[in-house]
Amino acid sequence: MSHSFLIAAGTLFDRTLCRFQARLGIVALAFALVFVGAQAVLAHEFKVGDLEIEHPWSRATPAGAKVAGGYFTILNKGSAADRLLSISSDVSDKAELHQMGVKDGVMTMRPVDGGLEIPAGGKVALAPGGYHLMFIGLKRQPKQGEKFAATLTFEKAGTVSVEFAVEGMGEMGGMDDHAN
């Protein structure tokens, strides 16, 4: 083999390898951008003072329903407890904080008087089967894929506007891995 053939073959190989690496780099960059973009879309958090409200969500309601539930997790990153005092939303006439529980084999649901304490350095999950919001007197049916606004009022942190993502009727809103 001649020396010039080896140089030409080496150059061809180098160019092919360089193109492959460039394409691989572009593909890796595209995947990274998609991943970062997906994280930003999935991130559904709101802050007020030392409190973080994670992923407010509700379920789509069937035609004619007069109530809907609302769920989210509140993290208190501060050194003092706070209290969720009230909720309001344009989607309903009123909104109430409720607690569901089972006593002597009977499921009960009752409004929570005096608000819900969020302990210092702790978290409280509003989830199906426990603490949750009730949007009462729906003005429209929340539909899957939509969002609706609400305002949460805390004793110390003040008020914060949040958006509830409306999920399918049987969905758990990613809350099945959260606990009180």
Phi, psi and chi 1 to 4 in degrees:
 res  aa     phi    psi   chi1   chi2   chi3   chi4
   1 MET       -  140.4  -83.6 -168.0 -174.4      -
   2 SER   -82.6  156.3   76.3      -      -      -
   3 HIS   -63.0  -38.8 -175.3   46.8      -      -
   4 SER   -67.4  -33.7   61.3      -      -      -
   5 PHE   -64.9  -42.0  176.3   75.1      -      -
   6 LEU   -64.7  -38.7  -69.7  175.7      -      -
   7 ILE   -66.2  -43.7  -68.3  173.1      -      -
   8 ALA   -64.0  -42.9      -      -      -      -
   9 ALA   -65.0  -41.2      -      -      -      -
  10 GLY   -64.3  -40.9      -      -      -      -
  11 THR   -65.7  -42.4  -55.7      -      -      -
  12 LEU   -62.0  -45.1  178.1   61.9      -      -
  13 PHE   -61.6  -43.8  176.9   76.2      -      -
  14 ASP   -61.7  -43.1  -72.5  -16.6      -      -
  15 ARG   -64.3  -42.2  -84.1 -170.3  -96.7  149.0
  16 THR   -64.3  -44.9  -56.3      -      -      -
  17 LEU   -62.8  -41.1 -178.3   61.3      -      -
  18 CYS   -63.4  -43.1 -169.6      -      -      -
  19 ARG   -63.3  -43.3  -74.6 -176.5 -168.6  140.0
  20 PHE   -60.6  -45.8  175.3   75.3      -      -
  21 GLN   -62.9  -39.8  -72.1  174.2  -26.7      -
  22 ALA   -63.7  -44.7      -      -      -      -
  23 ARG   -65.7  -40.5  -72.7 -174.4 -177.9  136.4
  24 LEU   -62.4  -40.1 -174.4   61.5      -      -
  25 GLY   -62.6  -41.3      -      -      -      -
  26 ILE   -65.0  -43.7  -69.8  169.1      -      -
  27 VAL   -62.4  -44.3  169.3      -      -      -
  28 ALA   -62.2  -42.0      -      -      -      -
  29 LEU   -63.2  -42.3  178.3   61.7      -      -
  30 ALA   -61.8  -45.2      -      -      -      -
  31 PHE   -61.3  -41.4  -83.5  122.6      -      -
  32 ALA   -62.7  -43.0      -      -      -      -
  33 LEU   -64.8  -40.8  -70.4  173.2      -      -
  34 VAL   -62.7  -44.0  167.0      -      -      -
  35 PHE   -62.4  -47.3  179.8   72.9      -      -
  36 VAL   -63.8  -42.0  168.7      -      -      -
  37 GLY   -62.6  -40.9      -      -      -      -
  38 ALA   -65.0  -39.1      -      -      -      -
  39 GLN   -62.8  -40.4  -66.4  -68.3   24.4      -
  40 ALA   -66.3  -38.0      -      -      -      -
  41 VAL   -68.8  -41.0  167.6      -      -      -
  42 LEU   -73.5  -27.0  -65.9  174.5      -      -
  43 ALA   -67.4  121.0      -      -      -      -
  44 HIS  -140.9   68.2 -174.9 -159.7      -      -
  45 GLU  -124.2  152.9  -60.5  174.5   -5.9      -
  46 PHE  -135.4  148.5  -56.9   86.8      -      -
  47 LYS  -127.1  144.9  -78.6 -169.8   69.5  142.4
  48 VAL  -149.6  121.8   59.8      -      -      -
  49 GLY    56.7 -130.3      -      -      -      -
  50 ASP   -87.9    5.0  -68.8  -32.0      -      -
  51 LEU  -101.7  141.1  -56.4  177.9      -      -
  52 GLU  -120.1  129.9  -68.9 -179.0    8.4      -
  53 ILE  -107.7  116.9  -65.3   90.1      -      -
  54 GLU  -102.8  132.0  -65.7 -177.6  -21.1      -
  55 HIS    42.0   66.6 -171.3   56.1      -      -
  56 PRO   -63.7  131.1  -17.9   29.2      -      -
  57 TRP  -146.9  160.4   67.9  -79.3      -      -
  58 SER  -141.9  169.2 -176.4      -      -      -
  59 ARG  -102.8  150.6  -72.2 -170.5 -179.1  117.3
  60 ALA   -61.1  148.8      -      -      -      -
  61 THR  -115.5  149.0   58.1      -      -      -
  62 PRO   -72.7  159.6   23.2  -29.0      -      -
  63 ALA   -53.7  135.0      -      -      -      -
  64 GLY    88.5   -8.5      -      -      -      -
  65 ALA   -64.1  141.9      -      -      -      -
  66 LYS  -105.9   -9.0  -61.1  -66.2  179.7 -164.6
  67 VAL  -135.0  156.0  -62.5      -      -      -
  68 ALA  -143.4  154.3      -      -      -      -
  69 GLY   -97.3  158.6      -      -      -      -
  70 GLY  -134.9  140.7      -      -      -      -
  71 TYR  -140.5  150.3  -45.1   97.7      -      -
  72 PHE  -177.1  173.7   51.8   86.8      -      -
  73 THR  -118.2  137.3  -61.6      -      -      -
  74 ILE  -112.0  125.3  -53.6  168.9      -      -
  75 LEU  -108.6  132.7  -71.2  110.1      -      -
  76 ASN  -107.1  107.1 -175.4  -14.3      -      -
  77 LYS   -90.3    4.3  -57.4 -123.1  174.3  167.1
  78 GLY   -93.2 -179.8      -      -      -      -
  79 SER   -99.8    4.2   58.7      -      -      -
  80 ALA  -129.9  144.7      -      -      -      -
  81 ALA   -66.1  155.6      -      -      -      -
  82 ASP  -133.7  176.0 -154.2  -24.4      -      -
  83 ARG  -142.5  128.8 -176.1  172.4  -64.1  -81.7
  84 LEU   -77.2  116.5  174.9   60.8      -      -
  85 LEU   -97.6  -41.4  -62.3  175.9      -      -
  86 SER  -156.2  164.3   65.9      -      -      -
  87 ILE  -137.9  140.4  -53.0   95.6      -      -
  88 SER  -140.0  153.4   62.7      -      -      -
  89 SER  -157.6  147.9  176.6      -      -      -
  90 ASP   -74.5  -11.8  -69.8  -20.2      -      -
  91 VAL   -76.2  -17.6   79.8      -      -      -
  92 SER  -143.5  163.1   62.6      -      -      -
  93 ASP   -65.7  -38.7  -68.9  -30.5      -      -
  94 LYS  -151.3  164.6   65.8  179.8 -179.1  172.4
  95 ALA  -135.8  138.3      -      -      -      -
  96 GLU  -131.8  150.5  -63.4  178.3   -9.5      -
  97 LEU   -88.3  127.9  178.4   62.8      -      -
  98 HIS  -125.8  160.9  -77.9 -146.8      -      -
  99 GLN  -128.5  131.2 -178.5  176.7   22.1      -
 100 MET  -106.5  142.9 -174.7  174.7  -77.2      -
 101 GLY  -158.2  173.9      -      -      -      -
 102 VAL  -123.6  126.0  177.7      -      -      -
 103 LYS  -131.8  124.5 -175.5  174.0 -179.3  177.5
 104 ASP    53.5   39.1  -60.9  -34.3      -      -
 105 GLY    78.3    3.9      -      -      -      -
 106 VAL  -112.3  125.9  177.0      -      -      -
 107 MET   -78.1  132.6 -171.6  178.3  -22.4      -
 108 THR  -126.5  152.9   60.2      -      -      -
 109 MET  -137.2  129.3 -176.2  172.8   67.3      -
 110 ARG  -143.9  151.3   60.7 -178.0  173.0   78.7
 111 PRO   -64.3  150.5  -17.0   27.3      -      -
 112 VAL   -97.6  117.3  175.2      -      -      -
 113 ASP   -86.1  141.7  -66.7  -36.4      -      -
 114 GLY    82.6    5.0      -      -      -      -
 115 GLY    86.9 -179.3      -      -      -      -
 116 LEU  -120.7  121.3  177.5   62.3      -      -
 117 GLU   -75.9  135.3 -177.6  171.1  -43.2      -
 118 ILE  -111.3  105.6  -42.8  -55.7      -      -
 119 PRO   -64.9  151.0   19.6  -25.5      -      -
 120 ALA   -57.6  131.2      -      -      -      -
 121 GLY    68.0   12.4      -      -      -      -
 122 GLY  -118.8 -173.2      -      -      -      -
 123 LYS  -144.4  153.6   73.0  177.2 -176.9  177.1
 124 VAL  -132.5  129.2  174.5      -      -      -
 125 ALA  -101.0  128.0      -      -      -      -
 126 LEU   -96.7  111.2  -77.7   74.2      -      -
 127 ALA  -144.9  159.6      -      -      -      -
 128 PRO   -53.7  134.0  -26.4   35.5      -      -
 129 GLY    90.6   -0.1      -      -      -      -
 130 GLY  -142.3 -138.6      -      -      -      -
 131 TYR   -65.0  141.7  -71.4  111.3      -      -
 132 HIS  -163.8  167.3   60.7  -80.6      -      -
 133 LEU   -96.4  149.2  -58.1 -178.5      -      -
 134 MET  -119.8  119.2  -69.0  -62.0  -60.7      -
 135 PHE   -91.6  111.8  -64.3  101.2      -      -
 136 ILE  -109.1  136.5  -58.5  167.3      -      -
 137 GLY    74.0   56.4      -      -      -      -
 138 LEU   -56.3  134.5  -69.7  176.3      -      -
 139 LYS   -89.2  -19.6  -62.8  176.5 -177.5  176.9
 140 ARG  -157.2  159.6   64.3  176.5  178.7   81.8
 141 GLN   -84.4  121.1  -56.4  -52.3  134.2      -
 142 PRO   -63.9  130.1  -21.3   32.7      -      -
 143 LYS  -111.6  143.8  -68.2 -178.7  175.3   59.0
 144 GLN   -52.8  134.5 -175.6  174.0   -3.2      -
 145 GLY    93.2  -15.1      -      -      -      -
 146 GLU   -86.7  173.9  -66.3 -179.7  -16.3      -
 147 LYS  -133.0  151.6  -68.8 -177.2  177.7 -178.7
 148 PHE  -137.1  150.4   63.7   85.7      -      -
 149 ALA   -88.8  152.6      -      -      -      -
 150 ALA  -150.6  161.0      -      -      -      -
 151 THR  -121.5  128.1  -59.2      -      -      -
 152 LEU  -105.3  136.4  -52.2  176.8      -      -
 153 THR  -117.7  124.6  -57.7      -      -      -
 154 PHE  -110.4  151.3  -66.2   90.7      -      -
 155 GLU   -59.6  -47.5 -176.2  174.4   55.9      -
 156 LYS  -102.7  -43.4  -65.6  177.9 -178.5  160.6
 157 ALA   -75.0  -21.8      -      -      -      -
 158 GLY    94.5 -149.6      -      -      -      -
 159 THR  -106.0  152.6   61.2      -      -      -
 160 VAL  -145.3  136.2   60.9      -      -      -
 161 SER   -88.5  134.1  -64.9      -      -      -
 162 VAL  -130.2  165.2  -61.1      -      -      -
 163 GLU  -120.0  129.7  -78.0 -170.3  -36.9      -
 164 PHE   -92.2  123.0  -78.5   79.5      -      -
 165 ALA   -81.8  129.5      -      -      -      -
 166 VAL   -92.8  120.3 -178.5      -      -      -
 167 GLU  -106.9  175.8  -60.0 -172.5    5.1      -
 168 GLY   -62.8  161.7      -      -      -      -
 169 MET   -59.2  -32.9  -72.3 -171.7 -161.3      -
 170 GLY   -99.9    5.8      -      -      -      -
 171 GLU   -74.1  157.8  -61.1  -66.4  -40.0      -
 172 MET  -109.0    2.4  -69.3  -61.2  -70.8      -
 173 GLY    62.4   24.2      -      -      -      -
 174 GLY    69.5    9.8      -      -      -      -
 175 MET   -89.9   -6.4  -63.7  -63.9  -68.7      -
 176 ASP   -67.1  -14.0   49.7  -16.0      -      -
 177 ASP  -102.6    7.7   62.0  -15.6      -      -
 178 HIS  -102.8  150.0  -66.9  -94.1      -      -
 179 ALA  -136.9  159.9      -      -      -      -
 180 ASN   -67.8      -  -76.7  -12.3      -      -
